[in-house]
């Protein structure tokens, strides 16, 4: 697998803070040509270091006042993929993870209010074949929201992409 170097890390740091920044501005900040930035970003996409881009939408502005995490216990862990297919049909669910620990799955969803949340739990999620129980945690406030910072230290799953002689400072 190809390595990422200090220029790649600098580009990642910049575009992580603002995915809509023009390539020209990234090029100026990095001291290279716009074409070089475009080529580097394309390569990072091909390497699957960059996996998407888009806009952050505030769910509250769309009327979704309740952010909730739901721990789901399944009858058998092997039922996970089938349950995921059912959960994908619930648009209020924005994340779903197969986990270790007390839950088989952990989902994040947005509901308009507690009544809407109860309807989702009672009539949609708990009715899925294989779901044994759920536990609901309502988020009172989002305190930290960020993408992984390549300059703040490499997580274990991407260190193999980084040259050993590169500094993380």
N, CA, C and O atoms as a DFTB+ gen file, in Angstrom:
676 C
 N C O
     1  1       0.845      -1.184       0.000
     2  2       0.000       0.000       0.000
     3  2       0.888       1.245       0.000
     4  3       1.937       1.279       0.643
     5  1       0.449       2.252      -0.727
     6  2       1.212       3.490      -0.803
     7  2       1.196       4.222       0.531
     8  3       0.284       4.056       1.342
     9  1       2.214       5.026       0.737
    10  2       2.336       5.797       1.973
    11  2       1.797       7.211       1.765
    12  3       1.761       7.728       0.649
    13  1       1.386       7.811       2.864
    14  2       1.063       9.231       2.805
    15  2       2.226       9.988       3.441
    16  3       2.841       9.514       4.396
    17  1       2.514      11.153       2.907
    18  2       3.650      11.925       3.402
    19  2       3.159      13.190       4.102
    20  3       1.962      13.373       4.320
    21  1       4.101      14.048       4.445
    22  2       3.749      15.245       5.214
    23  2       2.840      16.194       4.415
    24  3       1.989      16.862       5.001
    25  1       3.009      16.262       3.089
    26  2       2.111      17.102       2.281
    27  2       0.694      16.532       2.297
    28  3      -0.275      17.278       2.436
    29  1       0.574      15.214       2.155
    30  2      -0.747      14.585       2.236
    31  2      -1.412      14.902       3.580
    32  3      -2.596      15.234       3.639
    33  1      -0.625      14.793       4.657
    34  2      -1.174      15.063       5.993
    35  2      -1.637      16.509       6.115
    36  3      -2.674      16.789       6.716
    37  1      -0.858      17.429       5.536
    38  2      -1.244      18.844       5.588
    39  2      -2.537      19.077       4.798
    40  3      -3.419      19.809       5.245
    41  1      -2.640      18.453       3.629
    42  2      -3.858      18.562       2.814
    43  2      -5.055      18.004       3.584
    44  3      -6.116      18.627       3.628
    45  1      -4.879      16.828       4.189
    46  2      -5.965      16.215       4.970
    47  2      -6.403      17.115       6.117
    48  3      -7.597      17.251       6.385
    49  1      -5.445      17.723       6.787
    50  2      -5.775      18.622       7.893
    51  2      -6.609      19.806       7.394
    52  3      -7.580      20.200       8.039
    53  1      -6.235      20.358       6.268
    54  2      -6.942      21.525       5.718
    55  2      -8.352      21.150       5.261
    56  3      -9.318      21.818       5.631
    57  1      -8.480      20.093       4.466
    58  2      -9.800      19.750       3.919
    59  2     -10.723      19.157       4.983
    60  3     -11.944      19.200       4.832
    61  1     -10.153      18.603       6.058
    62  2     -10.987      18.108       7.146
    63  2     -11.666      19.275       7.863
    64  3     -12.814      19.161       8.294
    65  1     -10.965      20.381       7.987
    66  2     -11.547      21.567       8.619
    67  2     -12.587      22.235       7.720
    68  3     -13.537      22.838       8.220
    69  1     -12.417      22.135       6.390
    70  2     -13.351      22.764       5.459
    71  2     -13.298      22.025       4.123
    72  3     -12.427      22.292       3.295
    73  1     -14.231      21.098       3.918
    74  2     -14.248      20.292       2.694
    75  2     -14.567      21.129       1.458
    76  3     -14.315      20.690       0.336
    77  1     -15.119      22.327       1.649
    78  2     -15.490      23.170       0.505
    79  2     -14.398      24.165       0.130
    80  3     -14.603      24.994      -0.757
    81  1     -13.257      24.101       0.781
    82  2     -12.182      25.047       0.481
    83  2     -11.712      24.843      -0.963
    84  3     -11.496      23.708      -1.387
    85  1     -11.555      25.923      -1.709
    86  2     -11.071      25.775      -3.090
    87  2      -9.651      25.212      -3.126
    88  3      -8.828      25.508      -2.259
    89  1      -9.381      24.397      -4.141
    90  2      -8.042      23.816      -4.312
    91  2      -6.973      24.898      -4.362
    92  3      -5.855      24.705      -3.883
    93  1      -7.325      26.029      -4.942
    94  2      -6.384      27.153      -5.037
    95  2      -5.913      27.574      -3.647
    96  3      -4.725      27.821      -3.442
    97  1      -6.837      27.655      -2.694
    98  2      -6.481      28.062      -1.336
    99  2      -5.634      27.002      -0.637
   100  3      -4.710      27.332       0.107
   101  1      -5.952      25.716      -0.878
   102  2      -5.155      24.629      -0.304
   103  2      -3.746      24.703      -0.880
   104  3      -2.766      24.544      -0.152
   105  1      -3.644      24.942      -2.176
   106  2      -2.350      25.028      -2.850
   107  2      -1.505      26.155      -2.268
   108  3      -0.311      25.982      -2.020
   109  1      -2.131      27.308      -2.052
   110  2      -1.405      28.449      -1.480
   111  2      -0.903      28.102      -0.080
   112  3       0.253      28.366       0.250
   113  1      -1.769      27.513       0.742
   114  2      -1.386      27.171       2.109
   115  2      -0.280      26.116       2.146
   116  3       0.547      26.106       3.058
   117  1      -0.271      25.228       1.149
   118  2       0.733      24.158       1.115
   119  2       1.979      24.535       0.317
   120  3       2.998      23.848       0.387
   121  1       1.895      25.621      -0.438
   122  2       3.042      26.053      -1.229
   123  2       3.312      25.187      -2.451
   124  3       4.462      25.010      -2.853
   125  1       2.233      24.640      -3.050
   126  2       2.360      23.829      -4.263
   127  2       1.300      24.275      -5.268
   128  3       0.481      25.141      -4.960
   129  1       1.310      23.696      -6.455
   130  2       0.351      24.072      -7.491
   131  2      -1.041      23.492      -7.207
   132  3      -1.191      22.528      -6.457
   133  1      -2.042      24.105      -7.822
   134  2      -3.409      23.603      -7.706
   135  2      -3.516      22.198      -8.309
   136  3      -4.238      21.347      -7.788
   137  1      -2.795      21.963      -9.406
   138  2      -2.799      20.636     -10.049
   139  2      -2.239      19.580      -9.088
   140  3      -2.750      18.462      -9.024
   141  1      -1.202      19.934      -8.353
   142  2      -0.618      18.989      -7.392
   143  2      -1.633      18.647      -6.297
   144  3      -1.737      17.494      -5.877
   145  1      -2.367      19.642      -5.845
   146  2      -3.388      19.396      -4.813
   147  2      -4.467      18.474      -5.367
   148  3      -4.874      17.518      -4.706
   149  1      -4.927      18.761      -6.575
   150  2      -5.962      17.936      -7.193
   151  2      -5.481      16.488      -7.329
   152  3      -6.224      15.560      -7.007
   153  1      -4.261      16.287      -7.796
   154  2      -3.709      14.934      -7.953
   155  2      -3.596      14.227      -6.603
   156  3      -3.925      13.047      -6.486
   157  1      -3.132      14.949      -5.589
   158  2      -2.985      14.353      -4.255
   159  2      -4.345      13.942      -3.692
   160  3      -4.489      12.854      -3.134
   161  1      -5.333      14.812      -3.840
   162  2      -6.670      14.500      -3.313
   163  2      -7.247      13.296      -4.048
   164  3      -7.832      12.417      -3.416
   165  1      -7.096      13.237      -5.370
   166  2      -7.575      12.082      -6.136
   167  2      -6.901      10.791      -5.655
   168  3      -7.560       9.762      -5.508
   169  1      -5.585      10.850      -5.411
   170  2      -4.854       9.681      -4.927
   171  2      -5.346       9.273      -3.538
   172  3      -5.480       8.080      -3.264
   173  1      -5.618      10.238      -2.658
   174  2      -6.117       9.936      -1.315
   175  2      -7.510       9.317      -1.382
   176  3      -7.867       8.486      -0.546
   177  1      -8.286       9.721      -2.370
   178  2      -9.605       9.101      -2.574
   179  2      -9.429       7.663      -3.060
   180  3     -10.089       6.752      -2.560
   181  1      -8.548       7.461      -4.026
   182  2      -8.292       6.108      -4.547
   183  2      -7.752       5.174      -3.461
   184  3      -8.065       3.984      -3.453
   185  1      -6.941       5.716      -2.545
   186  2      -6.409       4.922      -1.432
   187  2      -7.446       4.689      -0.338
   188  3      -7.204       3.949       0.615
   189  1      -8.612       5.336      -0.489
   190  2      -9.698       5.261       0.492
   191  2      -9.326       5.892       1.831
   192  3      -9.891       5.550       2.870
   193  1      -8.360       6.825       1.789
   194  2      -8.064       7.642       2.969
   195  2      -9.185       8.669       3.105
   196  3      -9.685       8.911       4.203
   197  1      -9.573       9.268       1.989
   198  2     -10.744      10.154       1.941
   199  2     -11.891       9.304       1.420
   200  3     -11.805       8.740       0.329
   201  1     -12.968       9.210       2.197
   202  2     -14.067       8.325       1.815
   203  2     -15.351       9.067       1.477
   204  3     -16.339       8.433       1.106
   205  1     -15.367      10.358       1.591
   206  2     -16.581      11.086       1.247
   207  2     -16.396      12.563       1.470
   208  3     -15.367      13.011       1.976
   209  1     -17.390      13.301       1.091
   210  2     -17.423      14.736       1.365
   211  2     -18.885      15.148       1.338
   212  3     -19.726      14.448       0.774
   213  1     -19.178      16.255       1.931
   214  2     -20.562      16.690       1.940
   215  2     -20.765      17.848       2.879
   216  3     -19.816      18.517       3.289
   217  1     -22.004      18.072       3.210
   218  2     -22.379      19.173       4.075
   219  2     -22.868      18.629       5.408
   220  3     -23.503      17.575       5.457
   221  1     -22.579      19.335       6.478
   222  2     -23.143      18.998       7.779
   223  2     -24.469      19.732       7.913
   224  3     -24.541      20.943       7.701
   225  1     -25.507      19.003       8.260
   226  2     -26.830      19.589       8.424
   227  2     -27.203      19.503       9.890
   228  3     -27.047      18.450      10.509
   229  1     -27.691      20.586      10.449
   230  2     -28.119      20.600      11.845
   231  2     -29.536      20.030      11.913
   232  3     -30.478      20.675      11.453
   233  1     -29.702      18.825      12.483
   234  2     -31.027      18.195      12.535
   235  2     -32.083      19.055      13.245
   236  3     -33.265      18.987      12.907
   237  1     -31.668      19.847      14.210
   238  2     -32.628      20.683      14.956
   239  2     -33.315      21.693      14.047
   240  3     -34.489      22.008      14.242
   241  1     -32.582      22.206      13.048
   242  2     -33.200      23.180      12.137
   243  2     -34.272      22.535      11.267
   244  3     -35.108      23.230      10.689
   245  1     -34.249      21.196      11.174
   246  2     -35.256      20.465      10.402
   247  2     -36.342      19.874      11.288
   248  3     -37.187      19.112      10.818
   249  1     -36.320      20.229      12.588
   250  2     -37.370      19.784      13.501
   251  2     -37.056      18.518      14.276
   252  3     -37.935      17.992      14.958
   253  1     -35.837      18.013      14.195
   254  2     -35.458      16.808      14.941
   255  2     -34.727      17.236      16.213
   256  3     -33.514      17.445      16.207
   257  1     -35.481      17.362      17.295
   258  2     -34.968      17.924      18.544
   259  2     -34.277      16.896      19.441
   260  3     -33.508      17.274      20.325
   261  1     -34.536      15.611      19.229
   262  2     -34.035      14.575      20.140
   263  2     -33.015      13.692      19.444
   264  3     -33.335      12.973      18.498
   265  1     -31.763      13.759      19.934
   266  2     -30.700      12.874      19.466
   267  2     -30.610      11.730      20.464
   268  3     -30.501      11.956      21.669
   269  1     -30.654      10.510      19.963
   270  2     -30.713       9.336      20.832
   271  2     -29.756       8.259      20.364
   272  3     -29.571       8.036      19.168
   273  1     -29.154       7.598      21.339
   274  2     -28.348       6.404      21.080
   275  2     -29.130       5.225      21.625
   276  3     -29.607       5.257      22.759
   277  1     -29.258       4.187      20.818
   278  2     -30.036       3.020      21.229
   279  2     -29.146       1.786      21.182
   280  3     -28.629       1.407      20.131
   281  1     -28.984       1.170      22.349
   282  2     -28.290      -0.099      22.420
   283  2     -29.297      -1.194      22.119
   284  3     -30.361      -1.246      22.735
   285  1     -28.972      -2.061      21.184
   286  2     -29.882      -3.127      20.770
   287  2     -29.234      -4.474      21.068
   288  3     -28.092      -4.728      20.685
   289  1     -29.975      -5.318      21.749
   290  2     -29.524      -6.689      21.993
   291  2     -30.290      -7.604      21.044
   292  3     -31.511      -7.514      20.917
   293  1     -29.545      -8.486      20.381
   294  2     -30.163      -9.420      19.442
   295  2     -30.223     -10.813      20.048
   296  3     -29.439     -11.172      20.926
   297  1     -31.166     -11.570      19.555
   298  2     -31.306     -12.970      19.961
   299  2     -30.000     -13.724      19.705
   300  3     -29.539     -14.499      20.543
   301  1     -29.409     -13.480      18.519
   302  2     -28.120     -14.065      18.145
   303  2     -27.354     -13.020      17.337
   304  3     -27.929     -12.320      16.504
   305  1     -26.060     -12.925      17.594
   306  2     -25.230     -11.983      16.848
   307  2     -25.261     -12.222      15.355
   308  3     -25.096     -11.287      14.571
   309  1     -25.471     -13.469      14.951
   310  2     -25.503     -13.804      13.523
   311  2     -26.707     -13.182      12.805
   312  3     -26.769     -13.198      11.575
   313  1     -27.657     -12.637      13.564
   314  2     -28.832     -11.992      12.962
   315  2     -28.541     -10.539      12.570
   316  3     -29.394      -9.855      12.004
   317  1     -27.334     -10.085      12.878
   318  2     -26.955      -8.687      12.679
   319  2     -27.277      -8.157      11.278
   320  3     -27.949      -7.133      11.147
   321  1     -26.814      -8.829      10.249
   322  2     -27.000      -8.309       8.874
   323  2     -28.473      -8.175       8.498
   324  3     -28.855      -7.200       7.851
   325  1     -29.293      -9.124       8.887
   326  2     -30.724      -9.031       8.601
   327  2     -31.384      -7.876       9.341
   328  3     -32.250      -7.192       8.796
   329  1     -30.971      -7.665      10.579
   330  2     -31.518      -6.557      11.365
   331  2     -31.075      -5.224      10.774
   332  3     -31.857      -4.275      10.733
   333  1     -29.828      -5.144      10.316
   334  2     -29.335      -3.913       9.687
   335  2     -30.187      -3.548       8.481
   336  3     -30.498      -2.375       8.278
   337  1     -30.565      -4.533       7.684
   338  2     -31.418      -4.259       6.517
   339  2     -32.742      -3.618       6.949
   340  3     -33.233      -2.704       6.288
   341  1     -33.313      -4.092       8.046
   342  2     -34.559      -3.514       8.565
   343  2     -34.327      -2.103       9.102
   344  3     -35.147      -1.209       8.895
   345  1     -33.203      -1.911       9.794
   346  2     -32.896      -0.591      10.354
   347  2     -32.618       0.432       9.258
   348  3     -32.909       1.616       9.429
   349  1     -32.060      -0.012       8.136
   350  2     -31.798       0.896       7.009
   351  2     -33.084       1.515       6.479
   352  3     -33.048       2.586       5.873
   353  1     -34.204       0.865       6.694
   354  2     -35.498       1.371       6.222
   355  2     -36.060       2.463       7.140
   356  3     -37.108       3.040       6.849
   357  1     -35.369       2.742       8.241
   358  2     -35.811       3.784       9.181
   359  2     -34.915       5.001       8.961
   360  3     -33.777       5.018       9.431
   361  1     -35.411       6.024       8.252
   362  2     -34.547       7.148       7.877
   363  2     -34.028       7.961       9.067
   364  3     -33.026       8.664       8.933
   365  1     -34.672       7.881      10.199
   366  2     -34.222       8.629      11.366
   367  2     -32.924       8.070      11.950
   368  3     -32.233       8.761      12.700
   369  1     -32.588       6.816      11.609
   370  2     -31.337       6.214      12.069
   371  2     -30.215       6.700      11.157
   372  3     -30.243       6.473       9.948
   373  1     -29.226       7.374      11.751
   374  2     -28.136       7.947      10.963
   375  2     -26.825       7.180      11.102
   376  3     -25.919       7.359      10.288
   377  1     -26.711       6.323      12.128
   378  2     -25.526       5.488      12.315
   379  2     -25.941       4.172      12.943
   380  3     -26.898       4.114      13.715
   381  1     -25.215       3.119      12.607
   382  2     -25.452       1.826      13.234
   383  2     -24.122       1.077      13.268
   384  3     -23.423       0.981      12.259
   385  1     -23.785       0.549      14.443
   386  2     -22.512      -0.154      14.631
   387  2     -22.766      -1.528      15.234
   388  3     -23.611      -1.673      16.118
   389  1     -22.046      -2.531      14.766
   390  2     -22.016      -3.867      15.361
   391  2     -20.956      -3.778      16.449
   392  3     -19.808      -3.449      16.149
   393  1     -21.299      -4.058      17.699
   394  2     -20.409      -3.742      18.806
   395  2     -20.103      -4.936      19.696
   396  3     -20.746      -5.983      19.618
   397  1     -19.115      -4.748      20.532
   398  2     -18.841      -5.664      21.621
   399  2     -19.453      -5.042      22.870
   400  3     -19.885      -3.890      22.836
   401  1     -19.495      -5.772      23.948
   402  2     -20.027      -5.221      25.188
   403  2     -21.471      -5.621      25.407
   404  3     -21.914      -6.656      24.911
   405  1     -22.214      -4.801      26.152
   406  2     -23.568      -5.197      26.545
   407  2     -24.584      -5.206      25.404
   408  3     -25.639      -5.827      25.534
   409  1     -24.291      -4.535      24.295
   410  2     -25.225      -4.477      23.171
   411  2     -24.617      -5.173      21.962
   412  3     -23.400      -5.172      21.776
   413  1     -25.469      -5.759      21.155
   414  2     -25.011      -6.321      19.885
   415  2     -24.793      -5.195      18.888
   416  3     -23.888      -5.247      18.055
   417  1     -25.653      -4.162      18.988
   418  2     -25.602      -3.042      18.061
   419  2     -25.812      -1.753      18.828
   420  3     -26.451      -1.734      19.880
   421  1     -25.264      -0.672      18.285
   422  2     -25.495       0.657      18.838
   423  2     -25.882       1.559      17.677
   424  3     -25.149       1.664      16.694
   425  1     -27.033       2.208      17.793
   426  2     -27.536       3.074      16.727
   427  2     -27.698       4.496      17.237
   428  3     -27.970       4.725      18.415
   429  1     -27.528       5.430      16.339
   430  2     -27.795       6.842      16.622
   431  2     -28.962       7.248      15.744
   432  3     -28.986       6.960      14.548
   433  1     -29.929       7.921      16.350
   434  2     -31.070       8.383      15.564
   435  2     -31.523       9.748      16.033
   436  3     -31.221      10.174      17.148
   437  1     -32.246      10.421      15.171
   438  2     -32.846      11.717      15.487
   439  2     -34.350      11.590      15.398
   440  3     -34.884      11.062      14.422
   441  1     -35.039      12.083      16.433
   442  2     -36.503      12.078      16.458
   443  2     -36.986      13.513      16.649
   444  3     -36.270      14.362      17.180
   445  1     -38.219      13.763      16.203
   446  2     -38.778      15.106      16.360
   447  2     -38.916      15.475      17.838
   448  3     -38.637      16.604      18.242
   449  1     -39.353      14.496      18.632
   450  2     -39.583      14.720      20.060
   451  2     -39.669      13.357      20.734
   452  3     -39.464      12.334      20.079
   453  1     -39.968      13.323      22.030
   454  2     -40.024      12.051      22.753
   455  2     -41.151      11.147      22.262
   456  3     -41.004       9.925      22.260
   457  1     -42.260      11.727      21.849
   458  2     -43.379      10.932      21.321
   459  2     -42.964      10.214      20.032
   460  3     -43.263       9.035      19.843
   461  1     -42.281      10.934      19.160
   462  2     -41.783      10.347      17.923
   463  2     -40.759       9.257      18.242
   464  3     -40.759       8.204      17.604
   465  1     -39.890       9.499      19.217
   466  2     -38.901       8.507      19.638
   467  2     -39.599       7.238      20.132
   468  3     -39.201       6.127      19.779
   469  1     -40.627       7.405      20.938
   470  2     -41.362       6.250      21.461
   471  2     -41.994       5.448      20.322
   472  3     -41.990       4.217      20.347
   473  1     -42.532       6.147      19.333
   474  2     -43.131       5.462      18.176
   475  2     -42.073       4.667      17.420
   476  3     -42.318       3.530      17.018
   477  1     -40.899       5.259      17.227
   478  2     -39.817       4.556      16.540
   479  2     -39.385       3.314      17.316
   480  3     -39.188       2.247      16.734
   481  1     -39.241       3.457      18.623
   482  2     -38.830       2.323      19.454
   483  2     -39.880       1.222      19.469
   484  3     -39.588       0.070      19.151
   485  1     -41.100       1.582      19.839
   486  2     -42.159       0.593      20.040
   487  2     -42.672      -0.029      18.744
   488  3     -42.933      -1.231      18.695
   489  1     -42.815       0.772      17.705
   490  2     -43.459       0.284      16.489
   491  2     -42.501      -0.093      15.368
   492  3     -42.895      -0.791      14.434
   493  1     -41.261       0.351      15.442
   494  2     -40.331       0.058      14.348
   495  2     -39.168      -0.820      14.813
   496  3     -38.974      -1.918      14.289
   497  1     -38.407      -0.351      15.779
   498  2     -37.172      -1.047      16.157
   499  2     -37.453      -2.322      16.947
   500  3     -36.930      -3.384      16.608
   501  1     -38.264      -2.232      17.987
   502  2     -38.515      -3.393      18.840
   503  2     -39.345      -4.469      18.145
   504  3     -39.423      -5.596      18.633
   505  1     -39.959      -4.139      17.022
   506  2     -40.735      -5.111      16.264
   507  2     -39.920      -5.896      15.252
   508  3     -40.453      -6.778      14.579
   509  1     -38.640      -5.589      15.134
   510  2     -37.789      -6.281      14.163
   511  2     -37.472      -7.677      14.690
   512  3     -37.112      -7.849      15.855
   513  1     -37.611      -8.664      13.817
   514  2     -37.301     -10.049      14.172
   515  2     -35.872     -10.164      14.681
   516  3     -34.938      -9.740      14.000
   517  1     -35.692     -10.726      15.857
   518  2     -34.364     -10.931      16.428
   519  2     -33.993      -9.920      17.485
   520  3     -33.082     -10.167      18.275
   521  1     -34.683      -8.769      17.526
   522  2     -34.402      -7.769      18.555
   523  2     -35.007      -8.252      19.862
   524  3     -36.219      -8.444      19.963
   525  1     -34.156      -8.447      20.859
   526  2     -34.587      -8.948      22.165
   527  2     -34.931      -7.794      23.094
   528  3     -35.943      -7.825      23.793
   529  1     -34.055      -6.752      23.092
   530  2     -34.308      -5.597      23.958
   531  2     -33.545      -4.391      23.438
   532  3     -32.619      -4.509      22.635
   533  1     -33.960      -3.234      23.918
   534  2     -33.275      -1.987      23.575
   535  2     -33.057      -1.186      24.845
   536  3     -33.797      -1.318      25.820
   537  1     -32.030      -0.357      24.815
   538  2     -31.799       0.599      25.894
   539  2     -31.534       1.944      25.251
   540  3     -30.726       2.056      24.330
   541  1     -32.220       2.960      25.742
   542  2     -32.193       4.266      25.110
   543  2     -31.410       5.264      25.952
   544  3     -31.621       5.386      27.159
   545  1     -30.500       5.975      25.288
   546  2     -29.737       7.048      25.924
   547  2     -30.004       8.315      25.121
   548  3     -29.662       8.383      23.940
   549  1     -30.608       9.311      25.746
   550  2     -30.901      10.563      25.055
   551  2     -29.738      11.514      25.270
   552  3     -29.302      11.736      26.400
   553  1     -29.243      12.074      24.177
   554  2     -28.158      13.047      24.247
   555  2     -28.737      14.393      24.657
   556  3     -29.664      14.894      24.020
   557  1     -28.202      14.970      25.702
   558  2     -28.658      16.283      26.151
   559  2     -27.956      17.412      25.400
   560  3     -28.530      18.481      25.192
   561  1     -26.713      17.167      24.995
   562  2     -25.938      18.186      24.281
   563  2     -24.748      17.528      23.607
   564  3     -24.107      16.652      24.188
   565  1     -24.455      17.941      22.398
   566  2     -23.256      17.474      21.709
   567  2     -22.109      18.396      22.106
   568  3     -22.120      19.585      21.788
   569  1     -21.134      17.846      22.793
   570  2     -20.040      18.661      23.314
   571  2     -18.847      18.729      22.374
   572  3     -18.180      19.761      22.290
   573  1     -18.573      17.642      21.667
   574  2     -17.450      17.586      20.730
   575  2     -17.936      16.911      19.455
   576  3     -18.563      15.852      19.496
   577  1     -17.637      17.538      18.323
   578  2     -17.922      16.923      17.031
   579  2     -16.775      17.275      16.114
   580  3     -16.530      18.447      15.830
   581  1     -16.077      16.260      15.653
   582  2     -14.966      16.512      14.753
   583  2     -14.637      15.247      13.986
   584  3     -15.057      14.145      14.339
   585  1     -13.876      15.440      12.932
   586  2     -13.333      14.330      12.172
   587  2     -11.997      13.960      12.795
   588  3     -11.445      14.728      13.583
   589  1     -11.485      12.819      12.456
   590  2     -10.179      12.401      12.958
   591  2      -9.137      13.403      12.476
   592  3      -9.184      13.840      11.326
   593  1      -8.212      13.764      13.331
   594  2      -7.169      14.715      12.963
   595  2      -5.894      13.959      12.633
   596  3      -5.277      13.358      13.512
   597  1      -5.507      13.988      11.386
   598  2      -4.299      13.296      10.951
   599  2      -3.067      13.924      11.574
   600  3      -2.070      13.233      11.782
   601  1      -3.106      15.199      11.875
   602  2      -1.944      15.870      12.462
   603  2      -1.906      15.708      13.971
   604  3      -0.878      15.985      14.590
   605  1      -2.998      15.267      14.579
   606  2      -3.044      15.123      16.026
   607  2      -2.569      13.764      16.494
   608  3      -2.566      13.504      17.698
   609  1      -2.174      12.901      15.602
   610  2      -1.723      11.561      15.971
   611  2      -2.472      10.546      15.150
   612  3      -3.676      10.687      14.938
   613  1      -1.800       9.548      14.695
   614  2      -2.413       8.552      13.814
   615  2      -3.100       7.467      14.622
   616  3      -2.492       6.897      15.528
   617  1      -4.367       7.167      14.311
   618  2      -5.006       6.024      14.935
   619  2      -4.385       4.751      14.380
   620  3      -3.809       4.776      13.292
   621  1      -4.487       3.640      15.101
   622  2      -3.818       2.405      14.681
   623  2      -4.145       1.950      13.271
   624  3      -3.279       1.378      12.610
   625  1      -5.365       2.179      12.776
   626  2      -5.732       1.621      11.481
   627  2      -5.173       2.385      10.291
   628  3      -5.309       1.915       9.161
   629  1      -4.546       3.554      10.494
   630  2      -3.961       4.241       9.344
   631  2      -2.457       4.414       9.465
   632  3      -1.838       4.966       8.556
   633  1      -1.854       3.968      10.543
   634  2      -0.410       4.150      10.694
   635  2       0.367       3.424       9.609
   636  3       1.470       3.847       9.264
   637  1      -0.173       2.350       9.065
   638  2       0.529       1.628       8.012
   639  2       0.641       2.451       6.737
   640  3       1.468       2.149       5.877
   641  1      -0.179       3.485       6.606
   642  2      -0.121       4.350       5.428
   643  2       0.929       5.434       5.569
   644  3       1.310       6.059       4.579
   645  1       1.404       5.666       6.787
   646  2       2.286       6.779       7.069
   647  2       3.729       6.317       7.064
   648  3       4.054       5.284       7.650
   649  1       4.591       7.065       6.412
   650  2       6.010       6.737       6.397
   651  2       6.556       6.814       7.804
   652  3       6.186       7.705       8.568
   653  1       7.433       5.890       8.153
   654  2       8.010       5.834       9.500
   655  2       8.821       7.072       9.838
   656  3       8.922       7.443      11.007
   657  1       9.400       7.716       8.834
   658  2      10.245       8.869       9.109
   659  2       9.480      10.190       9.166
   660  3      10.091      11.231       9.407
   661  1       8.173      10.181       8.953
   662  2       7.367      11.402       9.024
   663  2       7.128      11.796      10.468
   664  3       6.892      10.940      11.321
   665  1       7.190      13.086      10.741
   666  2       6.868      13.606      12.067
   667  2       5.385      13.856      12.152
   668  3       4.754      14.161      11.141
   669  1       4.801      13.733      13.350
   670  2       3.385      14.021      13.569
   671  2       3.194      15.401      14.162
   672  3       2.070      15.764      14.508
   673  1       4.263      16.187      14.291
   674  2       4.135      17.532      14.872
   675  2       3.710      18.511      13.823
   676  3       3.548      19.696      14.114
